[in-house]
Amino acid sequence: MKKTLKQTLFKKIKEHRPRTKRLLEEYGDVVVDQVTISQIIGGMRGLKSLVTDISYLDPEEGIRYRGFTLEEVIEGLPKPKGADMPYVEGLFYLLLTGDFPNQEEVMQVVDEFSKRRIVPRYVYEVIDSFPCCSHPMTIFSTAILTLSRESVFNRQYHAGLNKKEYWDATYEDSLNLLAKLPEIASYIYNKLYRQGPRIQSNPNLDMGANFAHMMGVAKPYDDVSRLHFIIHSDHESGNVSAHTGHLVASSLSDIYLSISAMINGLAGPLHGLANQEVLRWLHEVMDKMDNRIPTKEEMTQFVWDTLNSGQVIPGFGHAVLRKTDPRYMLQREFSLKHLPEDPIFKYADMLYQVVPDILMEHGKAKNPWPNVDAQSGVIQWHYGVTEYDFYTVLFGIGRSIGICANVIWDRALGYPLERPKSITTDMLEKIAGIKKMVETEEKTTL
């Protein structure tokens, strides 16, 4: 009999547990990194202090899922008949196990998601209770939070669940939640932006196709959804949304509480809102150029004028990457195939051609190449999803996949409550050897 995803995962967990145990028992005192004052004050940027086997952000190759580049992931995962993009459910299988599923294995997961997709009536009532002007991320977070009453983990934990079985109940909660997210998100979209009855889900469709169906957008928006969810699903553990999900889950909060918290972190303007800011800026550029396609020379001059005025070019640069974001390139290739004549894409394409060279000459950008946000909003706009605020909800659906996979493994390996130690500014000054100097300067000033 063919193994299910859960059985395959459990085998992987049993094989992995001794590795973690040995590292703790035999090599627990080995120093991994050093902490500087700039890292402490600067948000712990670059500090190696978290563990995840789900993804790794390579500065030269971009995000790797389970060691595979995005190109390898897109190529290696099974695809629905006639589709260019793989099953999102297949990605979840890969993130959990590290193995590419075959067609039969991925269809098992598709079937599991389909069986778990029904959203309780009270969740719709909670969504309906929000005022019409509410932000979709606020509604999305609350709807997920409301589902906490369905938690298998909570029920089993209070009944006396063995620690080694925490992952199993978390796995059930994760599948139950992920299967419902497209329905919840599309219902929120319908409530806020579309008049008329909502479109019912189709149990015969995979996650990406079903979401497109419920959004009321024709092909190839099913491939847009698959691509969007896949490339946004994980990005190591240190970014705000991923770290928030890990942190909350480390207290043994259920997956609904953890993902709701993750969504709240993603909603911040310094994290998940970048794609809509890029699109808003592109529209401003088009207005300034009277909506005509500029020449390369005109765009070059515009970019220089923008930089010389002290502004930045949104969508370019990355804190870690030192080359063009592979997530950008996948979306660019999709756009070249499906929307090459779209006016907004032509502007984005022109920027891709001129900005990197200008930023290198300008000399202030460590990475002059475009990132994922430079393209994602352009595609959504082309297919009629023009409401900026909703783009972060789309991001949230994808990111939930990776966080759920991470939390399942956190529970499987028994990772403890996260509890870093903080110190005071006085302590930092003493460590830096400037405490007495600061005190002397203050006395002199007085």
C-alpha positions in Angstrom: 0.0 0.0 0.0 1.3 3.5 -0.9 2.4 5.6 2.0 0.5 8.7 2.8 2.3 12.1 3.3 1.9 11.8 7.1 3.5 8.3 7.1 6.4 9.5 4.9 6.9 12.5 7.1 6.9 10.4 10.3 9.7 8.2 8.8 11.7 11.4 8.1 11.1 12.7 11.6 12.3 9.5 13.2 15.5 9.6 11.1 16.1 13.3 11.9 15.6 13.3 15.7 18.9 11.6 16.5 20.8 14.2 14.6 19.3 17.0 16.7 19.9 15.1 19.9 23.5 14.4 19.1 24.2 18.0 18.3 22.8 19.1 21.6 24.5 16.5 23.7 27.9 16.3 22.1 28.4 19.7 20.4 26.1 22.0 22.3 29.0 24.3 23.3 30.4 24.9 19.8 30.2 28.6 18.9 28.3 29.3 15.7 28.4 33.1 15.5 29.5 36.2 17.3 27.2 39.1 18.2 28.1 42.7 17.6 26.5 45.8 19.0 25.3 46.9 15.6 23.5 43.5 15.3 21.9 43.9 18.7 20.6 47.4 18.0 20.0 46.8 14.3 17.3 44.1 14.7 19.7 41.1 14.9 20.2 41.3 11.1 22.5 38.6 9.9 22.9 36.9 13.3 22.9 33.1 12.9 20.6 32.1 15.7 17.7 30.1 14.2 17.3 26.6 12.6 15.2 25.6 9.7 15.7 22.8 7.2 12.8 24.0 5.0 14.5 26.8 3.1 17.8 28.7 2.9 18.4 32.1 1.3 21.6 31.8 -0.8 23.1 35.3 -1.6 24.0 34.1 -5.1 21.2 31.7 -6.0 18.3 33.0 -4.1 15.9 31.0 -2.0 16.3 27.2 -1.9 13.5 25.0 -0.8 14.9 21.8 0.8 18.2 22.5 -1.0 16.6 22.9 -4.4 16.6 26.2 -6.4 13.3 27.6 -7.5 13.9 26.6 -11.0 14.5 23.0 -9.9 11.3 23.2 -7.8 9.2 24.4 -10.7 10.7 21.8 -13.0 10.6 18.9 -10.6 7.1 19.2 -9.1 4.1 17.5 -10.8 1.8 19.9 -12.7 -1.9 19.7 -13.5 -2.7 18.8 -17.0 -2.1 21.7 -19.4 -0.6 23.9 -16.6 2.8 25.6 -16.7 3.0 25.8 -12.9 3.1 22.9 -10.4 0.6 21.9 -7.8 0.9 24.0 -4.6 0.1 20.8 -2.7 3.2 19.2 -4.2 5.3 22.0 -2.8 3.9 21.3 0.7 4.9 17.7 0.2 8.4 18.8 -0.7 8.8 21.2 2.2 7.7 18.6 4.7 9.7 15.7 3.4 12.5 17.1 1.3 11.5 14.8 -1.6 9.7 15.5 -4.8 6.3 13.7 -4.9 5.2 11.7 -7.9 1.8 12.2 -9.4 0.1 9.7 -7.2 1.6 11.2 -4.0 0.7 14.8 -4.9 -2.9 13.8 -5.8 -3.2 12.3 -2.3 -2.4 15.7 -0.8 -4.8 17.4 -3.3 -7.5 15.1 -2.1 -6.7 15.8 1.5 -6.9 19.6 0.9 -10.2 19.1 -0.9 -11.8 17.1 1.9 -10.7 19.8 4.5 -11.7 22.9 2.5 -15.1 23.5 4.1 -15.1 26.7 6.3 -17.4 26.7 9.4 -20.4 29.1 9.1 -19.2 31.1 12.1 -16.1 32.2 10.3 -18.2 33.7 7.5 -20.3 35.5 10.1 -17.1 37.0 11.7 -16.0 38.2 8.3 -19.4 39.6 7.5 -19.4 41.5 10.9 -16.5 43.7 9.8 -17.2 47.2 8.4 -16.9 47.6 4.7 -13.8 49.8 5.0 -11.8 47.3 7.0 -8.3 46.3 5.8 -8.4 42.8 4.3 -5.3 41.7 6.4 -7.2 42.6 9.6 -10.1 40.5 8.5 -7.8 37.7 7.3 -5.9 37.5 10.5 -9.2 37.5 12.6 -10.8 34.8 10.5 -7.8 32.5 11.0 -7.7 33.4 14.7 -11.4 32.4 15.0 -10.6 28.9 13.7 -8.6 28.2 16.8 -11.7 26.6 18.3 -11.2 23.8 15.7 -7.7 23.0 16.8 -6.9 19.3 17.1 -3.7 20.1 18.9 -5.5 22.1 21.7 -8.0 19.2 22.3 -5.3 16.6 22.4 -2.9 18.7 24.4 -5.4 19.3 27.2 -6.2 15.6 27.1 -2.6 14.7 27.9 -0.7 14.5 24.5 2.7 12.9 24.5 5.4 15.5 23.5 6.6 13.2 20.7 3.1 13.4 19.2 2.8 17.2 19.1 3.8 17.2 15.5 1.0 14.8 14.5 -1.8 17.1 15.9 0.0 20.1 14.4 0.1 18.4 11.1 -3.7 17.9 11.2 -4.3 21.5 12.1 -2.0 22.7 9.4 -3.7 20.8 6.6 -7.1 21.9 7.9 -6.0 25.5 7.9 -4.1 25.6 4.6 -7.0 23.9 2.8 -9.4 26.7 4.0 -7.2 29.7 3.3 -8.2 30.1 -0.4 -11.9 30.1 0.5 -11.4 32.6 3.4 -9.3 34.9 1.2 -11.6 34.9 -1.8 -14.6 35.4 0.5 -12.9 38.5 2.0 -12.2 39.8 -1.5 -15.9 39.3 -2.5 -17.0 41.1 0.7 -14.8 44.1 0.2 -14.5 44.6 -3.6 -17.0 42.6 -5.6 -20.8 43.0 -5.6 -23.0 40.0 -5.8 -23.0 36.4 -4.5 -19.7 34.7 -3.8 -18.4 31.9 -6.0 -18.6 28.5 -4.3 -15.4 26.4 -4.2 -15.0 23.5 -6.6 -13.8 20.3 -4.8 -12.5 18.9 -8.1 -9.8 21.6 -8.5 -6.4 21.9 -6.9 -5.6 24.7 -4.6 -4.3 27.2 -7.2 -7.1 26.5 -9.7 -9.8 26.6 -7.0 -8.6 30.0 -5.8 -8.7 31.4 -9.3 -12.1 29.9 -9.7 -13.4 31.5 -6.5 -11.8 34.8 -7.5 -13.7 34.7 -10.8 -10.6 35.1 -12.9 -10.1 32.9 -16.0 -7.0 31.0 -17.0 -4.1 31.4 -16.8 -4.8 33.0 -13.4 -4.7 29.5 -12.0 -1.1 29.4 -12.9 -0.6 32.9 -11.5 -1.9 31.7 -8.2 0.2 28.5 -8.2 3.3 30.5 -9.0 2.5 33.3 -6.5 1.9 30.8 -3.6 5.0 28.8 -4.4 7.5 31.6 -4.6 6.2 33.3 -1.5 5.9 30.2 0.7 9.1 30.5 2.7 12.2 32.7 3.1 14.3 31.2 5.9 13.2 31.8 9.5 14.4 35.3 10.3 12.1 37.6 8.4 9.3 39.1 10.4 6.4 36.9 9.3 8.4 33.6 9.5 10.0 34.5 12.8 6.7 35.6 14.3 5.1 32.3 13.3 8.0 30.4 14.9 8.0 32.5 18.0 4.3 32.2 18.8 4.3 28.5 18.0 7.3 27.9 20.3 4.9 28.7 23.2 2.8 25.8 22.0 0.1 28.1 20.7 -1.9 26.3 18.1 -1.3 26.8 14.4 -4.2 29.1 14.0 -2.9 31.5 16.7 0.6 31.2 15.2 -0.4 31.9 11.5 -2.7 34.7 12.6 0.3 36.3 14.4 2.4 35.7 11.3 -0.2 37.5 9.2 -0.1 40.5 11.5 3.7 40.7 11.1 3.3 40.4 7.3 0.9 43.3 7.3 3.5 45.8 8.4 4.7 48.4 5.7 8.4 47.3 6.1 7.6 43.7 5.3 4.6 42.5 3.2 3.5 45.7 1.6 6.4 46.2 -0.8 4.7 44.8 -3.9 1.8 47.2 -3.7 4.2 50.1 -3.0 6.1 49.2 -6.2 2.8 49.1 -8.2 1.7 52.4 -6.8 5.0 54.0 -7.7 4.8 52.5 -11.3 1.4 54.2 -11.7 2.9 57.5 -10.6 5.7 57.1 -13.1 3.2 56.4 -15.9 1.1 59.5 -14.9 4.3 61.7 -15.1 5.0 60.3 -18.6 1.4 60.7 -19.8 1.0 56.9 -19.9 3.2 56.6 -23.0 6.0 54.1 -23.2 9.2 56.1 -22.7 12.4 55.5 -24.6 15.3 54.0 -22.8 17.0 57.4 -22.6 13.9 59.0 -21.1 13.6 56.3 -18.5 17.3 56.5 -17.7 17.0 60.3 -17.1 13.9 59.8 -14.9 15.7 57.2 -12.7 18.7 59.5 -12.3 16.4 62.4 -11.4 14.6 60.2 -8.9 17.9 59.1 -7.2 19.4 62.6 -7.2 16.3 64.0 -5.4 17.0 61.6 -2.6 14.3 59.0 -3.4 14.7 55.3 -4.0 13.6 53.0 -6.9 11.1 50.6 -5.3 11.5 46.9 -6.1 15.3 47.0 -6.5 17.8 45.7 -4.0 17.7 43.0 -1.3 19.2 42.7 2.1 20.8 39.3 1.4 20.7 38.6 -2.4 23.5 39.7 -4.6 21.9 38.9 -7.9 18.5 39.2 -9.6 15.9 37.5 -7.4 15.0 34.2 -9.0 11.4 34.9 -7.9 11.4 38.0 -10.0 12.8 36.1 -13.0 10.1 33.4 -12.8 7.4 36.1 -12.8 9.2 38.0 -15.6 9.3 34.9 -17.8 5.6 34.4 -17.1 4.9 38.0 -18.1 6.9 37.8 -21.3 4.8 34.8 -22.3 1.4 36.0 -21.2 1.3 39.8 -21.0 4.2 41.2 -23.1 2.1 44.1 -24.4 0.7 45.1 -21.0 1.6 48.8 -20.5 2.6 48.4 -16.8 4.7 45.4 -17.6 6.5 47.5 -20.3 7.4 50.1 -17.7 8.6 47.3 -15.3 10.6 45.8 -18.2 12.1 49.2 -19.1 13.2 49.6 -15.4 14.7 46.2 -15.4 16.8 47.2 -18.4 18.1 50.5 -17.0 18.0 50.6 -13.2 20.8 48.0 -12.3 23.5 49.8 -14.3 22.4 53.2 -12.9 22.4 51.9 -9.3 25.9 50.4 -9.8 27.1 53.7 -11.2 25.3 55.5 -8.4 27.3 53.4 -6.0 25.0 53.2 -3.0 23.2 49.9 -3.6 24.9 46.7 -2.5 22.4 44.8 -4.8 21.2 46.8 -7.8 19.0 44.0 -9.1 15.2 43.7 -8.9 13.5 41.6 -6.2 10.3 39.7 -6.2 8.1 42.7 -5.4 9.1 44.5 -8.7 6.9 42.2 -10.7 4.2 40.5 -8.6 1.8 43.4 -8.4 2.1 44.0 -12.1 0.7 40.5 -12.8 -2.1 40.8 -10.4 -3.2 44.1 -11.9 -3.1 42.7 -15.4 -5.6 39.9 -14.4 -8.0 42.4 -12.8 -7.0 42.1 -9.2 -6.4 45.8 -8.9 -7.0 46.3 -5.1 -3.5 47.0 -3.6 -4.5 46.1 -0.1 -5.4 42.6 -1.1 -2.0 41.8 -2.4 -0.6 41.1 1.1 -3.4 38.6 1.6 -2.2 36.7 -1.4 1.3 36.8 0.1 -0.1 35.5 3.4 -1.6 32.4 1.8 1.7 31.5 0.3 3.8 32.3 3.4 1.4 30.1 5.6 2.5 27.0 3.6 6.2 27.4 4.7 5.4 28.4 8.3 3.1 25.4 8.8 5.8 23.1 7.5 8.3 24.7 9.8 6.1 24.5 12.9 5.3 20.9 12.2 9.1 20.1 12.2 9.7 22.4 15.2 7.2 20.2 17.2 8.6 17.0 15.8 12.1 17.9 17.0 11.0 19.3 20.3 12.4 22.8 19.9 11.8 24.8 23.1 10.2 28.1 23.9 12.2 30.9 22.3 13.6 33.2 25.0 16.6 35.4 24.0 18.1 37.6 26.7 18.1 41.4 26.4 20.5 43.9 28.0 20.4 47.7 28.6 22.0 50.6 26.8 24.2 51.1 29.9 25.5 47.5 29.5 26.2 48.0 25.9 28.2 51.1 26.6 30.2 49.2 29.2 30.9 46.4 26.8 32.0 49.0 24.2 34.3 50.6 26.8 32.7 54.0 26.4 30.6 54.2 29.6 33.1 56.3 31.6 33.7 58.5 28.5 30.0 59.1 28.1 29.6 60.0 31.8 32.5 62.4 31.6 31.1 64.1 28.6 27.7 64.5 30.3 29.4 66.1 33.4 31.3 68.5 31.2 28.2 69.5 29.4 26.4 70.2 32.7 
